[in-house]
Amino acid sequence: MNSESSRLSARGYVSGLAANGRYQFTSREAQAALGVSAAAAKLALIRLTKQKLVASPARGFYVILPPEYGALGCLPADQFIPALMKRLNLYYTGLLSAAQYHGAAHQRPQQFQVFVARNRRPIQCGAVRVAFMARKRLADVPVQPFNTPRGTLLVSTPEATAIDLEWDTRVMPANSIKW
């Protein structure tokens, strides 16, 4: 019976966050809100993940899945990247992902591309993929904010995006891609 009441509390916690317009949280926040041990909070979050109510794009970081993104298995990357990157403070959306925001992409990129100061492992959350590229002098790149339904995303300016794309094609020419 105790695990049943814990599950209802976890579901209620997630529903309360969504009702207040917040679609991401950490496992520590859930543990504190539920008033349970770290192990109990982890088990409750695993149950919610199996029920497709939440997804975890990064260790200890969870997003709430609204019904419209159930088939995707995760929130779109532009909706959780601002909250995930909040701890780093230095990041920006670049390359084809940035070009999409400036209206210069002819189709949606297959993966969301983010520049960070240090190497970071890619994220796979449901059908959503996020690639991270390390860049020196990250703070020198001009960025502009774009509002998303869940936060403000930092995107390289059109000029910086053009330079990044030019650099990217020099590093990996189109004829070197193996299909």
C-alpha positions as CSV (number, residue, x, y, z in Angstrom):
1,M,0.0,0.0,0.0
2,N,2.9,2.3,0.8
3,S,4.3,2.1,-2.8
4,E,0.8,2.8,-4.2
5,S,0.4,6.0,-2.2
6,S,4.0,7.0,-3.2
7,R,3.1,6.5,-6.9
8,L,0.0,8.7,-6.5
9,S,2.0,11.4,-4.8
10,A,4.6,11.3,-7.6
11,R,1.8,11.5,-10.2
12,G,0.2,14.4,-8.3
13,Y,3.6,16.2,-8.1
14,V,4.0,16.0,-11.8
15,S,0.4,17.0,-12.5
16,G,0.9,20.0,-10.1
17,L,4.0,21.1,-12.0
18,A,2.3,20.9,-15.4
19,A,-0.8,22.7,-14.0
20,N,1.6,25.6,-13.1
21,G,3.2,25.7,-16.5
22,R,6.5,24.0,-15.5
23,Y,7.4,21.0,-17.6
24,Q,10.9,20.1,-16.3
25,F,12.3,19.2,-12.9
26,T,15.2,17.4,-11.3
27,S,15.2,14.2,-9.3
28,R,16.3,16.1,-6.2
29,E,13.4,18.5,-6.5
30,A,11.0,15.5,-6.8
31,Q,12.6,13.8,-3.8
32,A,12.2,16.9,-1.7
33,A,8.6,17.5,-2.8
34,L,7.6,13.9,-2.1
35,G,9.5,13.7,1.2
36,V,11.0,10.3,0.4
37,S,14.4,8.8,0.1
38,A,16.5,9.1,-3.1
39,A,15.8,5.5,-3.9
40,A,12.1,5.8,-3.5
41,A,12.0,8.9,-5.6
42,K,14.0,7.1,-8.3
43,L,11.6,4.2,-8.3
44,A,8.6,6.5,-8.6
45,L,10.1,8.4,-11.5
46,I,10.9,5.1,-13.2
47,R,7.3,4.1,-12.9
48,L,6.2,7.5,-14.4
49,T,8.7,7.0,-17.2
50,K,7.3,3.6,-18.0
51,Q,3.8,5.1,-18.1
52,K,5.1,7.7,-20.5
53,L,4.1,10.6,-18.2
54,V,7.8,11.8,-17.9
55,A,11.0,11.3,-19.9
56,S,14.6,11.8,-18.8
57,P,16.9,13.4,-21.5
58,A,19.8,13.7,-19.0
59,R,20.7,12.0,-15.7
60,G,18.6,13.5,-12.9
61,F,16.7,15.8,-15.3
62,Y,13.1,15.0,-16.2
63,V,10.5,16.5,-18.6
64,I,6.8,16.1,-18.3
65,L,5.2,14.7,-21.5
66,P,2.0,16.4,-22.6
67,P,-0.2,14.1,-24.6
68,E,0.7,15.9,-27.9
69,Y,4.3,14.7,-27.5
70,G,3.5,11.2,-26.4
71,A,4.4,9.7,-29.8
72,L,7.7,11.7,-29.8
73,G,8.6,10.2,-26.4
74,C,10.1,13.5,-25.2
75,L,9.5,17.3,-25.4
76,P,11.1,18.8,-28.5
77,A,14.7,19.8,-27.7
78,D,14.1,23.5,-27.9
79,Q,11.6,23.2,-25.1
80,F,14.0,21.6,-22.6
81,I,17.5,22.8,-23.6
82,P,17.1,26.2,-21.9
83,A,16.3,24.6,-18.5
84,L,19.0,21.9,-18.9
85,M,21.6,24.4,-19.9
86,K,20.7,26.8,-17.1
87,R,23.5,25.3,-15.0
88,L,26.1,25.9,-17.6
89,N,25.2,29.5,-18.5
90,L,27.3,29.3,-21.7
91,Y,25.6,27.7,-24.6
92,Y,24.0,28.6,-27.9
93,T,21.9,26.8,-30.5
94,G,23.9,26.7,-33.8
95,L,24.3,25.4,-37.3
96,L,21.2,24.1,-38.9
97,S,19.1,24.4,-35.7
98,A,19.9,28.1,-35.6
99,A,19.3,28.5,-39.3
100,Q,15.8,27.0,-38.8
101,Y,15.0,29.9,-36.3
102,H,16.2,32.4,-38.9
103,G,14.0,30.9,-41.6
104,A,17.0,29.7,-43.6
105,A,16.6,25.9,-43.2
106,H,14.8,24.1,-46.0
107,Q,13.8,21.3,-43.6
108,R,13.9,20.5,-39.9
109,P,17.3,19.2,-38.9
110,Q,17.4,15.6,-37.8
111,Q,19.2,16.5,-34.6
112,F,19.2,19.7,-32.5
113,Q,22.7,21.2,-32.5
114,V,24.1,23.0,-29.4
115,F,27.5,24.6,-28.8
116,V,29.0,24.4,-25.3
117,A,32.3,25.2,-23.8
118,R,33.4,21.5,-23.1
119,N,32.6,18.2,-24.8
120,R,29.4,16.7,-23.7
121,R,27.7,13.4,-24.7
122,P,24.8,13.5,-27.1
123,I,21.3,13.2,-25.8
124,Q,18.8,10.6,-27.1
125,C,15.3,11.0,-25.6
126,G,12.6,9.2,-27.4
127,A,12.8,10.3,-31.0
128,V,14.6,13.6,-30.0
129,R,18.4,13.8,-30.6
130,V,20.6,16.6,-29.4
131,A,24.3,16.9,-30.5
132,F,26.7,19.0,-28.5
133,M,29.8,20.6,-30.1
134,A,32.6,22.1,-28.0
135,R,33.8,25.6,-29.0
136,K,36.5,27.8,-27.7
137,R,35.7,31.4,-26.9
138,L,32.0,30.6,-26.7
139,A,31.2,33.9,-25.0
140,D,32.4,35.8,-28.0
141,V,29.7,34.5,-30.3
142,P,26.8,36.9,-30.6
143,V,23.5,35.3,-29.7
144,Q,19.8,36.4,-29.6
145,P,17.0,35.0,-27.5
146,F,14.0,33.2,-29.1
147,N,11.0,32.4,-27.0
148,T,9.7,28.8,-27.0
149,P,6.6,27.5,-25.3
150,R,8.8,26.4,-22.3
151,G,11.5,29.1,-22.0
152,T,13.9,31.3,-23.8
153,L,16.5,29.7,-26.2
154,L,19.8,31.3,-27.0
155,V,20.4,31.1,-30.8
156,S,23.4,32.4,-32.7
157,T,22.7,35.5,-34.8
158,P,22.2,35.1,-38.5
159,E,25.8,36.3,-39.2
160,A,27.3,33.9,-36.6
161,T,25.2,31.1,-37.9
162,A,26.5,31.7,-41.4
163,I,30.1,31.6,-40.1
164,D,29.5,28.4,-38.2
165,L,27.9,26.8,-41.2
166,E,30.8,27.8,-43.4
167,W,33.3,26.5,-40.8
168,D,31.3,23.2,-40.6
169,T,31.4,22.6,-44.3
170,R,35.1,23.2,-44.4
171,V,35.7,20.7,-41.6
172,M,33.4,18.1,-43.2
173,P,32.9,18.7,-46.9
174,A,29.6,17.4,-48.3
175,N,31.3,14.8,-50.5
176,S,33.0,13.2,-47.5
177,I,29.6,12.1,-46.0
178,K,29.2,8.4,-46.2
179,W,25.6,7.3,-46.9
